[in-house]
Amino acid sequence: MRAPQPDEAATAAAAQLRAVHAELLARAPESDVQPRLDPVRAGKRLANYLRVLTMEAQTIARACGKSHVRHLEPEDLVALTIEAAAMARVPLAGTDWIPGHAAERSWTIERGAGRRA
């Protein structure tokens, strides 16, 4: 399956936004949304956002030593600060320690899912 080209993605996103825009107009014709929403421009912005998001995910995969985003595994997910590790319940980078979890309730990350040890 080939990836959609940027123009195709923008066209598809614009079509979706036109449908949402039409539904908004049908529900609230006197709404102040009508004059401000340009579906074509919004579609291009959405396509750009998705393209950049994909590029950032690819960069993260490469930084983890992976050749493709699909090769990322749960073990690749770590936090850079103690606060982020505690909130996300993932290990602090360079350690197996998850702040806020006692040793008897530590989390081990196995292929496909996190389970309690």
Backbone bond lengths (Angstrom), bond angles and torsions (degrees), N, CA, C in turn:
res aa  C-N    CA-C-N  psi(-1)  N-CA   C-N-CA  omega(-1)  CA-C   N-CA-C  phi
1 M - - - 1.451 - - 1.524 108.56 -
2 R 1.296 117.30 124.87 1.458 120.21 -178.65 1.529 110.18 -86.75
3 A 1.313 114.72 151.18 1.464 120.48 178.45 1.524 109.15 -75.79
4 P 1.340 117.39 143.41 1.461 119.24 178.06 1.525 110.58 -66.16
5 Q 1.318 115.90 144.45 1.451 121.87 177.64 1.527 108.99 -75.14
6 P 1.342 118.17 157.81 1.461 120.57 -177.49 1.528 113.96 -53.04
7 D 1.342 117.60 -42.36 1.464 119.34 -179.63 1.528 111.26 -67.19
8 E 1.332 116.28 -37.56 1.465 120.06 177.81 1.523 110.51 -65.51
9 A 1.338 116.42 -41.16 1.463 120.43 179.42 1.525 110.58 -64.51
10 A 1.319 116.84 -42.40 1.465 120.31 179.04 1.522 110.70 -64.80
11 T 1.326 117.36 -40.48 1.463 121.19 179.39 1.522 110.97 -64.99
12 A 1.339 116.40 -43.19 1.467 120.39 179.51 1.522 110.77 -65.71
13 A 1.328 116.76 -43.07 1.461 120.31 178.87 1.526 110.66 -64.30
14 A 1.332 117.40 -39.80 1.464 120.72 178.51 1.523 110.84 -63.86
15 A 1.326 117.36 -39.19 1.474 120.46 178.52 1.521 110.42 -63.60
16 Q 1.329 116.48 -42.40 1.463 119.71 177.91 1.528 110.86 -63.22
17 L 1.320 116.27 -42.19 1.459 119.11 -179.79 1.523 112.13 -68.02
18 R 1.332 117.33 -33.47 1.479 119.77 175.55 1.523 110.06 -61.67
19 A 1.340 116.71 -40.89 1.464 120.54 179.44 1.527 110.56 -64.56
20 V 1.328 117.06 -43.36 1.467 120.77 177.89 1.522 109.81 -64.58
21 H 1.320 116.66 -42.13 1.461 121.49 179.59 1.527 110.53 -60.99
22 A 1.336 117.26 -43.94 1.467 121.11 179.39 1.520 110.78 -62.63
23 E 1.327 116.24 -39.58 1.469 119.20 179.22 1.524 110.79 -67.64
24 L 1.324 116.91 -39.29 1.467 119.99 176.72 1.528 111.12 -61.73
25 L 1.320 116.00 -42.67 1.461 119.72 179.70 1.526 111.35 -65.47
26 A 1.324 116.90 -37.09 1.463 120.37 179.89 1.524 111.21 -67.06
27 R 1.327 116.31 -34.47 1.469 119.90 -177.69 1.526 112.43 -81.40
28 A 1.314 116.67 -36.17 1.466 120.05 -176.56 1.523 109.67 -141.95
29 P 1.342 117.98 78.40 1.465 120.11 -176.48 1.525 113.82 -62.78
30 E 1.305 118.51 -27.07 1.456 119.83 -179.04 1.532 112.03 -92.13
31 S 1.311 115.99 8.85 1.460 121.69 -178.06 1.523 111.25 -64.10
32 D 1.331 115.19 151.92 1.461 119.47 177.13 1.532 111.32 -81.54
33 V 1.332 118.44 0.23 1.463 122.29 177.94 1.527 110.16 -72.31
34 Q 1.325 116.88 -35.87 1.459 121.82 -174.36 1.531 113.96 -52.03
35 P 1.310 120.51 -53.16 1.463 118.18 -175.57 1.528 113.74 -72.57
36 R 1.342 118.57 -18.11 1.456 120.28 -174.21 1.523 113.93 -94.55
37 L 1.312 119.80 -18.67 1.455 121.78 -174.46 1.527 111.27 -95.86
38 D 1.317 115.58 116.15 1.458 121.83 174.72 1.527 106.41 -107.28
39 P 1.346 118.33 105.25 1.462 120.97 -174.96 1.531 114.58 -58.97
40 V 1.313 117.91 -36.43 1.469 120.38 -178.97 1.527 109.96 -67.78
41 R 1.316 116.21 -47.09 1.468 120.26 178.99 1.527 110.83 -64.80
42 A 1.317 116.69 -41.96 1.461 120.22 178.95 1.529 110.69 -65.38
43 G 1.320 117.81 -37.32 1.462 121.22 176.94 1.511 112.21 -63.20
44 K 1.318 116.15 -40.93 1.469 120.02 177.53 1.521 110.93 -65.73
45 R 1.322 116.92 -39.64 1.463 120.54 177.83 1.524 111.07 -65.47
46 L 1.323 116.88 -41.87 1.462 120.84 178.30 1.525 110.88 -64.06
47 A 1.327 117.10 -43.63 1.471 120.79 178.55 1.528 110.02 -62.56
48 N 1.324 117.32 -40.63 1.459 120.83 178.27 1.526 110.48 -64.04
49 Y 1.331 117.06 -43.33 1.470 121.13 178.81 1.525 110.38 -59.71
50 L 1.325 117.50 -46.09 1.465 120.73 -179.26 1.531 110.98 -66.10
51 R 1.317 117.49 -36.85 1.465 121.36 178.49 1.529 110.07 -64.82
52 V 1.326 117.54 -44.42 1.460 121.61 179.90 1.521 110.59 -67.78
53 L 1.323 117.00 -39.51 1.461 121.23 177.40 1.525 110.53 -60.25
54 T 1.318 117.02 -41.90 1.465 122.00 177.84 1.518 110.50 -64.11
55 M 1.320 116.84 -43.51 1.466 120.14 179.41 1.527 111.04 -63.17
56 E 1.323 117.99 -39.44 1.462 120.74 178.99 1.522 110.87 -67.40
57 A 1.328 117.89 -39.45 1.466 120.86 177.26 1.528 110.40 -63.38
58 Q 1.328 117.10 -39.15 1.468 120.64 177.41 1.525 110.93 -65.58
59 T 1.313 117.03 -38.83 1.462 121.09 178.17 1.520 110.50 -64.15
60 I 1.325 117.22 -42.22 1.464 121.30 178.19 1.525 110.19 -63.10
61 A 1.323 117.20 -42.75 1.466 120.75 178.92 1.522 110.26 -60.83
62 R 1.328 117.14 -44.35 1.470 120.40 179.35 1.523 111.14 -64.62
63 A 1.337 116.93 -37.11 1.468 120.64 178.73 1.526 111.20 -65.32
64 C 1.330 116.57 -26.74 1.470 121.55 177.13 1.524 111.79 -86.75
65 G 1.336 116.99 2.09 1.454 120.43 179.17 1.516 113.49 82.33
66 K 1.310 117.41 18.19 1.466 121.92 -179.79 1.524 109.34 -101.90
67 S 1.319 115.86 150.10 1.457 119.90 -179.09 1.526 112.34 -89.02
68 H 1.327 117.75 -14.93 1.467 121.37 -178.75 1.521 109.55 -150.67
69 V 1.321 116.64 151.60 1.458 121.83 179.94 1.529 110.63 -58.60
70 R 1.322 117.05 -34.46 1.466 120.73 -179.90 1.519 113.18 -65.57
71 H 1.326 117.49 -16.08 1.452 120.83 -179.21 1.526 112.66 -87.87
72 L 1.324 117.47 -4.10 1.462 120.29 176.93 1.523 109.68 -66.13
73 E 1.324 116.10 142.52 1.460 122.22 -179.44 1.519 109.18 -125.50
74 P 1.324 117.82 163.63 1.473 119.89 178.91 1.526 113.38 -56.35
75 E 1.333 117.75 -30.79 1.461 120.85 179.62 1.522 112.17 -64.89
76 D 1.313 117.46 -20.14 1.464 121.79 -179.88 1.525 112.27 -76.88
77 L 1.319 117.70 -12.88 1.461 121.87 -176.44 1.527 110.11 -88.69
78 V 1.325 116.34 114.07 1.457 122.60 176.36 1.524 108.49 -137.94
79 A 1.328 115.28 164.91 1.464 120.77 179.11 1.515 109.53 -109.43
80 L 1.319 116.83 151.23 1.463 121.41 -179.10 1.519 113.15 -93.14
81 T 1.337 117.29 -18.76 1.471 120.59 178.36 1.519 109.59 -125.54
82 I 1.319 115.92 157.41 1.463 120.87 179.49 1.525 110.21 -61.75
83 E 1.325 116.27 -40.99 1.467 120.13 -179.45 1.527 111.58 -62.30
84 A 1.337 115.95 -45.26 1.464 119.90 179.85 1.522 110.54 -64.81
85 A 1.334 117.99 -38.82 1.466 121.79 178.61 1.523 110.71 -63.11
86 A 1.332 116.52 -41.65 1.469 120.31 -179.68 1.528 110.96 -67.59
87 M 1.335 117.12 -43.21 1.466 119.79 -178.50 1.518 112.28 -68.53
88 A 1.328 117.20 -41.28 1.464 121.10 -176.37 1.527 112.51 -86.87
89 R 1.337 115.95 -10.79 1.471 121.69 -178.11 1.526 111.50 57.32
90 V 1.331 114.42 45.11 1.460 121.51 175.10 1.525 106.96 -125.15
91 P 1.342 117.11 159.10 1.468 119.16 -178.52 1.520 112.93 -65.49
92 L 1.322 114.60 151.70 1.448 121.43 172.55 1.522 107.55 -71.38
93 A 1.325 118.01 139.78 1.463 122.20 -176.67 1.526 110.75 -53.77
94 G 1.321 116.29 132.31 1.454 122.55 178.75 1.511 114.69 84.64
95 T 1.340 117.05 0.39 1.470 120.54 -179.87 1.524 109.21 -136.33
96 D 1.324 115.25 174.69 1.464 121.24 171.25 1.521 110.40 -105.37
97 W 1.331 116.75 7.40 1.461 122.68 -174.19 1.521 111.43 -83.13
98 I 1.321 114.70 130.27 1.463 121.48 174.60 1.523 106.32 -113.14
99 P 1.329 118.83 109.23 1.467 121.65 -177.29 1.529 111.89 -57.56
100 G 1.330 114.83 138.12 1.454 120.26 176.97 1.510 114.22 89.13
101 H 1.323 117.71 -0.98 1.460 120.84 178.65 1.520 108.69 -115.48
102 A 1.326 116.05 125.15 1.464 120.97 179.05 1.522 109.41 -66.22
103 A 1.323 116.21 158.67 1.465 121.11 -177.22 1.526 111.78 -59.69
104 E 1.341 117.47 -37.76 1.460 119.30 -179.55 1.534 112.37 -72.64
105 R 1.312 117.74 -13.99 1.463 121.15 179.12 1.516 110.84 -118.40
106 S 1.320 117.28 26.79 1.465 119.53 -178.98 1.519 109.90 -68.23
107 W 1.297 114.97 157.35 1.457 121.48 -178.91 1.512 109.43 -101.60
108 T 1.306 115.57 133.93 1.456 119.45 170.82 1.503 106.81 -112.42
109 I 1.278 115.59 137.19 1.459 119.66 -178.94 1.515 107.58 -100.08
110 E 1.313 115.32 117.93 1.451 120.47 177.10 1.509 108.81 -109.26
111 R 1.277 115.89 164.88 1.455 121.48 -177.60 1.536 110.10 -54.29
112 G 1.330 116.65 118.25 1.452 121.13 173.60 1.512 115.49 96.85
113 A 1.341 119.03 -27.66 1.455 118.00 -177.47 1.526 109.71 -161.69
114 G 1.317 116.56 151.51 1.453 120.82 174.24 1.517 108.97 -90.58
115 R 1.326 117.13 133.29 1.472 121.11 178.53 1.506 109.13 -133.96
116 R 1.310 115.35 153.37 1.464 119.61 177.50 1.510 110.02 -74.32
117 A 1.315 113.73 141.98 1.474 119.06 178.31 1.511 110.18 -88.06
